[in-house]
Amino acid sequence: MKPILILCFMCCFFWANAQEITGNVKNHNKSEMDLVLMLFGMDYPVSIGKVDKKGQFTANLDNLSLDQIPEENMSMSMGPLYFNFHFNCNNSDAFGENAEKLAARQDFVRLTKNGDWVGTVFLVSDEGLRPWIEDSGYNNAIKGSFYEVMYVADDVSLNMTCNSSVYASDNEEVETEYNFDIKLKKGFNWVEYTIEEVHETDPNIRASFPSKVSISNVKDPSKILWVGTYY
């Protein structure tokens, strides 16, 4: 019985602390900046931490206040859960009763200074993923993970697989597979997308794209590369 209790404690401890990530923004030799989310509009940034002039940061999604966000902005920014992941299924049936639960997706972490948007941070396991994230039409996907933030209005647990299809050429439509095994708690959550297979295409027509992807909670925050771009 005792080992079971210890294991449960360890799992709860990890879940309670998984919302906080510390690390270093690569090549950040700038001044101190705020790490913010703008999923409810540029006029209402949500601060999740700070990065110092050496690039060291702590980002925490726990207990973020949304009191400053007008209800109108919240309503406009949120939509059905099934349509808010980076990859969408052919239909919402696979999500069952969770399909219409409200959610909002944030692709990148923004950097602001004195209220001005001065940079963007891409969260990837391999910098080779960044070109594809920026322009998937012209840049090839590669195997690896990238990370986003999702806000949900209610607790959600997903354990299922769904399919979609992507046009590789005028004469070829490729079926894609998305495997969900994720628990989202009410509020903000880190989401990990792991590209397991890539469909090779004719580069003269379009770039190669993910054909099999797993969607989960972040497995190992230490593997996330925080790569900054500045304006």
C-alpha positions in Angstrom: 0.0 0.0 0.0 2.8 2.4 0.9 4.5 2.2 -2.6 1.1 3.0 -4.2 0.7 6.1 -2.0 4.2 7.3 -2.9 3.5 6.8 -6.6 0.3 8.7 -6.3 2.0 11.5 -4.5 4.7 11.7 -7.1 2.2 11.9 -9.9 0.2 14.6 -8.1 3.5 16.5 -7.4 4.5 16.4 -11.1 1.0 17.5 -12.2 1.0 20.4 -9.7 4.4 21.6 -10.9 4.1 20.9 -14.6 2.5 24.3 -15.2 5.8 26.0 -14.3 8.8 25.9 -16.7 12.2 27.4 -16.2 14.9 27.7 -18.8 16.8 30.0 -21.2 15.6 31.9 -24.3 18.3 31.2 -26.9 20.3 34.2 -28.1 18.5 36.6 -25.7 21.1 39.2 -25.1 18.4 41.9 -24.7 16.9 43.6 -21.7 14.4 42.2 -19.3 11.1 41.4 -21.0 7.7 40.0 -20.2 6.5 36.6 -21.5 2.9 37.0 -22.5 0.0 35.3 -24.2 -2.3 37.2 -26.5 -5.0 34.7 -27.2 -7.7 37.2 -26.1 -6.3 40.0 -28.3 -3.2 42.2 -28.4 -4.8 44.8 -26.1 -5.2 42.3 -23.3 -1.9 40.4 -22.9 -1.7 37.8 -20.1 1.7 37.7 -18.4 3.1 34.3 -17.6 6.6 35.4 -16.4 9.7 37.4 -17.3 12.9 36.8 -19.1 16.0 38.6 -17.8 18.8 40.2 -19.9 20.7 36.9 -20.0 17.7 34.9 -21.2 16.8 33.2 -18.0 13.1 32.8 -17.4 10.4 31.2 -15.4 7.0 30.8 -17.1 4.0 29.7 -15.0 0.4 29.0 -16.2 -1.1 28.5 -12.8 -3.6 31.0 -11.3 -3.5 33.5 -14.1 -6.0 36.3 -13.6 -8.4 37.1 -16.5 -10.3 39.8 -14.6 -8.9 42.4 -17.0 -10.3 40.6 -20.1 -13.7 42.0 -21.2 -16.4 39.3 -21.6 -16.8 40.3 -25.2 -13.2 39.5 -26.0 -13.4 36.2 -24.1 -16.4 35.2 -26.1 -14.9 36.2 -29.5 -11.6 34.4 -28.8 -13.1 31.0 -27.7 -14.6 28.3 -29.7 -15.3 24.5 -29.7 -12.4 22.4 -28.3 -12.3 20.0 -31.4 -11.5 23.0 -33.6 -8.8 24.6 -31.3 -5.9 22.1 -31.6 -3.2 22.8 -34.1 -4.4 19.7 -36.1 -8.1 19.3 -36.8 -10.0 16.0 -37.2 -12.4 15.4 -40.2 -15.3 15.7 -37.8 -16.0 16.3 -34.2 -17.5 12.9 -33.4 -14.3 11.5 -32.0 -14.4 14.1 -29.2 -17.8 12.9 -28.0 -19.3 15.2 -25.3 -16.1 17.2 -25.1 -16.3 18.5 -28.7 -18.2 21.7 -27.9 -16.4 22.6 -24.7 -15.0 26.1 -25.0 -11.2 26.5 -25.6 -8.7 29.0 -27.0 -5.3 28.2 -28.6 -2.1 30.2 -28.3 0.5 29.3 -30.9 3.6 31.3 -29.7 4.7 33.0 -26.6 5.1 36.8 -27.1 7.8 39.1 -25.7 6.8 42.6 -24.7 8.7 45.5 -23.2 6.9 48.5 -21.7 3.7 47.2 -23.3 5.1 46.9 -26.8 5.3 43.6 -28.7 9.1 43.2 -29.4 9.6 39.5 -30.0 8.2 36.0 -30.4 9.4 32.8 -28.8 9.0 29.4 -30.6 8.8 26.3 -28.4 10.3 23.3 -30.2 12.4 20.2 -29.5 14.5 20.8 -32.7 15.2 24.2 -34.3 14.6 22.5 -37.6 10.9 22.6 -36.9 10.7 26.3 -36.7 10.7 27.0 -40.5 7.8 24.6 -40.9 5.9 26.3 -38.0 6.4 29.7 -39.6 5.3 28.5 -43.1 4.1 25.0 -43.5 3.3 25.5 -47.2 6.9 26.0 -48.3 9.0 24.4 -45.5 9.2 20.7 -44.8 8.0 19.2 -41.5 10.4 17.0 -39.6 10.0 14.6 -36.8 10.1 16.2 -33.3 7.9 18.1 -30.9 6.5 21.6 -30.7 4.6 23.2 -27.9 1.6 25.5 -27.5 -0.7 26.8 -24.8 -4.4 26.1 -24.6 -7.0 27.7 -22.4 -10.1 25.6 -21.5 -13.2 26.7 -19.7 -13.6 23.3 -18.0 -11.5 20.2 -17.2 -11.1 17.9 -20.2 -9.6 14.5 -20.6 -9.1 13.1 -24.1 -7.9 9.6 -25.0 -8.7 8.8 -28.6 -7.6 8.8 -32.2 -9.1 10.6 -35.1 -8.2 11.0 -38.8 -8.2 13.8 -41.3 -6.9 14.2 -44.8 -4.4 16.5 -46.5 -4.0 17.2 -50.2 -0.4 16.3 -51.3 -1.1 17.1 -54.9 -4.1 17.5 -57.3 -4.3 13.7 -57.6 -3.3 12.6 -54.1 -5.1 13.0 -50.8 -3.3 11.6 -47.8 -5.0 10.4 -44.6 -3.5 11.7 -41.4 -3.7 10.3 -37.9 -3.9 12.3 -34.7 -3.6 10.5 -31.3 -4.9 12.4 -28.3 -3.8 11.4 -24.8 -4.1 14.6 -22.7 -5.6 16.0 -19.6 -6.5 19.7 -19.6 -7.4 21.4 -16.4 -9.6 24.5 -16.3 -7.4 27.4 -17.2 -4.1 27.4 -19.2 -2.2 24.3 -20.2 1.0 23.4 -22.0 0.3 21.1 -25.0 2.9 19.0 -26.7 2.5 17.9 -30.4 4.9 15.1 -31.3 5.3 14.6 -35.1 5.9 10.8 -35.4 5.7 10.4 -39.2 6.1 12.8 -42.1 4.6 12.3 -45.6 7.2 13.1 -48.3 5.9 15.2 -51.1 7.0 16.6 -54.4 8.6 19.9 -53.3 7.5 21.6 -56.5 3.9 21.2 -55.4 4.0 21.5 -51.7 6.1 20.9 -48.6 6.2 17.6 -46.7 3.7 17.5 -43.8 3.0 15.6 -40.6 1.0 12.4 -41.3 1.0 11.0 -37.7 1.0 13.2 -34.6 0.5 12.6 -30.9 -1.0 15.3 -28.7 -0.3 15.1 -25.0 0.7 17.1 -21.9 4.3 18.1 -21.9 6.4 15.0 -21.1 9.8 16.6 -20.4 10.0 20.4 -20.1 13.8 20.2 -20.2 13.7 19.2 -23.9 11.9 22.4 -24.9 14.1 24.8 -26.8 12.9 28.4 -26.4 14.0 30.2 -29.5 13.5 33.9 -29.7 12.9 36.2 -32.7 13.1 40.0 -32.2 11.6 42.9 -34.1 
